């Protein structure tokens, strides 16, 4: 039977070394599969269209070469459950790929493509916009906003330094109101992180109890008024000692609403996503990823 694979490539994602590794892997895919269709993204929406085409042709897999943003866009274009996604991580953080145990390794990626396991992910929806792993309200979203305003191409960890410091100095925590499944769980100044996997940026495990396919969103609220408290929360998160901890509230639910007297910035999977208020839930379908574990 003919094996068909669709490939989506973000040509500006990643450093030269990772792009070279991805090209070498794709060359092996061309040699191993009888029908390979490749799409290079040129703008927003291209990855989603390529994913929809892979589903309509009932491809054996969709290979996504890029960072978390490209993966999210491709996943949003999936119109059926039968086609799994293999991530070739070329972004800066590659949160989902690292969670799945994937890296730029041709032998590993080819083995996962041919005989890997499928792991289904719940797909989050925030104000009608989809996200794969995280929604942030407050400080982290402000960092993303500042970074996006200055971004001119591929970003590195060093690129985050100025936005992190600038936001820490000038950003003031908003007064938030949070409801989980219709029940008020928090009102006060702070930061909200919610999603469906444990891994976050820089390897932190903020949502340490989260599972990708349990039908629930995990919500972690950090209560703080002063910068020193935010730094204290960050230190405890890095040490994975923030739960339980004073000023940290953890909940699970299917429907979350976050309001604010003043508009607070929102980010989805590391991209700017407007401001509060937001309503968050889960899509009726799941996305399947290929994984070695």
Residue pairs with C-beta under 8 A, 6 or more apart in sequence:
2 34
2 35
3 32
3 33
3 34
3 35
3 60
4 33
4 34
4 35
4 36
4 37
4 57
4 58
4 59
4 60
5 29
5 33
5 35
5 36
5 37
5 59
5 60
5 61
5 62
5 63
5 113
6 36
6 37
6 38
6 39
6 50
6 51
6 53
6 54
6 57
6 59
6 61
6 62
6 63
7 26
7 29
7 36
7 37
7 38
7 39
7 62
7 63
7 64
7 65
8 39
8 41
8 46
8 47
8 50
8 51
8 62
8 63
8 64
8 65
8 66
8 70
8 74
9 22
9 26
9 38
9 39
9 40
9 41
9 65
9 66
10 40
10 41
10 47
10 65
10 66
10 67
10 70
10 90
11 40
11 41
12 153
12 154
13 19
13 65
13 66
13 67
13 70
13 90
13 91
13 154
14 22
14 66
14 67
14 90
14 91
14 154
15 154
15 156
18 89
18 90
18 104
19 90
21 104
21 105
21 106
22 65
22 88
22 90
22 104
24 106
25 88
25 104
25 106
25 109
25 110
26 38
26 63
26 65
26 88
28 106
28 110
29 36
29 63
29 110
29 113
30 36
32 110
32 114
33 60
37 53
37 54
37 59
39 46
39 47
39 49
39 50
39 53
40 46
41 47
41 50
41 66
41 70
44 73
45 73
47 64
47 66
47 70
47 73
47 74
47 77
48 73
48 74
48 76
48 77
49 77
50 62
50 74
50 77
51 62
51 74
51 75
51 76
51 77
51 78
51 79
52 77
52 78
52 79
54 62
54 78
54 83
55 77
55 78
55 79
55 80
55 82
55 83
56 79
58 80
58 82
58 83
59 83
60 83
61 83
61 84
61 85
61 86
61 113
61 290
62 74
62 78
62 83
62 84
62 85
62 86
63 85
63 86
63 88
63 113
64 70
64 71
64 74
64 85
64 86
64 87
64 88
65 88
65 90
66 88
66 90
66 91
67 89
67 90
67 91
67 92
67 93
67 94
68 91
68 93
68 94
68 95
68 96
68 132
68 133
68 269
68 270
69 91
69 269
69 270
69 271
70 91
71 85
71 87
71 96
71 97
71 132
72 130
72 131
72 132
72 268
72 269
72 271
74 85
75 85
75 121
75 123
75 130
75 132
75 287
76 123
76 130
78 85
78 287
81 285
81 286
81 288
83 288
84 118
84 288
84 289
84 290
85 287
85 288
85 289
85 290
86 102
86 109
86 112
86 113
86 116
86 289
86 290
87 94
87 96
87 97
87 100
87 102
87 289
88 102
88 104
88 109
89 97
89 98
89 102
89 103
89 104
90 104
92 154
92 155
92 156
92 157
92 159
93 201
93 202
93 270
94 102
95 133
95 134
95 197
95 199
95 200
95 201
95 269
95 270
96 132
96 133
96 197
96 289
97 103
98 199
98 203
99 133
99 197
99 198
99 199
99 212
100 119
100 289
100 290
100 291
100 292
100 293
101 291
101 292
101 293
102 108
102 109
102 112
102 291
102 292
108 292
111 292
112 290
112 291
112 292
113 290
116 290
116 291
116 292
117 290
117 291
117 292
117 293
118 288
118 289
118 290
118 291
119 212
119 213
119 288
119 289
119 290
119 291
119 293
120 212
120 213
120 286
120 287
120 288
120 289
121 132
121 133
121 196
121 197
121 212
121 213
121 286
121 287
121 288
121 289
122 196
122 212
122 213
122 214
122 215
122 217
122 282
122 283
122 286
123 130
123 131
123 132
123 282
123 283
123 285
123 286
123 287
124 130
124 131
124 132
124 133
124 135
124 195
124 196
124 217
124 268
124 280
124 281
124 282
124 283
125 131
125 280
125 281
125 282
125 283
126 135
126 266
126 268
126 273
126 278
126 279
126 280
127 273
127 274
127 278
127 279
127 280
129 268
129 273
130 283
131 195
131 268
131 269
131 273
132 269
132 287
133 195
133 196
133 197
133 199
133 269
134 193
134 194
134 195
134 197
134 200
134 207
134 267
134 268
134 269
134 270
135 193
135 194
135 195
135 266
135 267
135 268
135 273
135 278
135 280
136 144
136 191
136 192
136 193
136 194
136 266
136 267
137 176
137 191
137 192
137 258
137 260
137 264
137 265
137 266
137 276
137 278
138 173
138 174
138 176
138 190
138 191
138 192
138 264
138 265
139 167
139 168
139 171
139 173
139 191
139 230
140 191
140 193
140 201
140 267
141 264
141 265
141 266
141 267
141 272
141 273
142 167
142 171
142 265
143 160
143 163
143 164
143 167
144 163
144 265
144 267
144 270
144 271
144 272
145 265
145 267
145 272
146 162
146 163
146 166
146 167
147 155
147 159
147 160
147 163
148 271
148 272
150 162
150 163
151 159
157 202
168 227
168 230
168 231
169 227
173 189
173 190
173 191
173 224
173 225
173 230
174 189
174 260
174 261
174 262
174 264
174 276
175 187
175 188
175 189
175 260
175 261
175 262
176 186
176 187
176 188
176 189
176 190
176 192
176 221
176 258
176 259
176 260
176 264
176 276
177 184
177 186
177 187
177 258
177 259
177 260
178 184
178 185
178 186
178 187
178 192
178 219
178 221
178 256
178 257
178 258
178 259
179 185
179 256
179 257
180 219
180 251
180 252
180 253
180 255
180 256
181 253
181 254
181 255
181 256
182 255
185 219
185 221
185 249
185 251
186 221
186 223
186 249
188 223
189 223
189 224
189 225
190 221
190 222
190 223
190 224
191 221
191 222
191 224
191 230
191 233
192 219
192 220
192 221
192 222
192 258
193 200
193 206
193 207
193 219
193 220
193 221
193 222
194 207
194 217
194 218
194 219
194 220
194 256
194 280
195 207
195 210
195 217
195 218
196 207
196 210
196 211
196 212
196 213
196 214
196 216
196 217
196 218
197 207
197 210
197 211
197 212
198 205
198 206
198 207
198 208
198 209
198 210
199 205
200 206
200 207
201 270
204 237
204 238
205 237
205 240
206 220
206 237
206 242
207 218
207 220
208 240
208 243
209 218
209 243
209 250
209 252
210 218
213 286
215 254
215 282
216 252
216 253
216 254
217 252
217 253
217 254
217 256
217 280
217 281
217 282
218 250
218 251
218 252
219 249
219 250
219 251
219 252
219 253
219 256
220 242
220 243
220 248
220 249
220 250
221 248
221 249
221 250
221 251
222 230
222 233
222 242
222 247
222 248
223 229
223 247
223 248
223 249
224 230
224 233
224 247
229 247
233 242
233 245
233 247
233 248
236 242
236 245
236 248
242 248
243 250
244 250
254 281
254 282
255 279
255 280
255 281
256 279
256 280
256 281
257 277
257 278
257 279
257 280
258 264
258 276
258 277
258 278
258 280
259 276
259 277
260 276
260 277
263 275
263 276
264 275
264 276
265 272
265 274
265 275
266 272
266 273
266 274
266 275
266 276
266 278
267 273
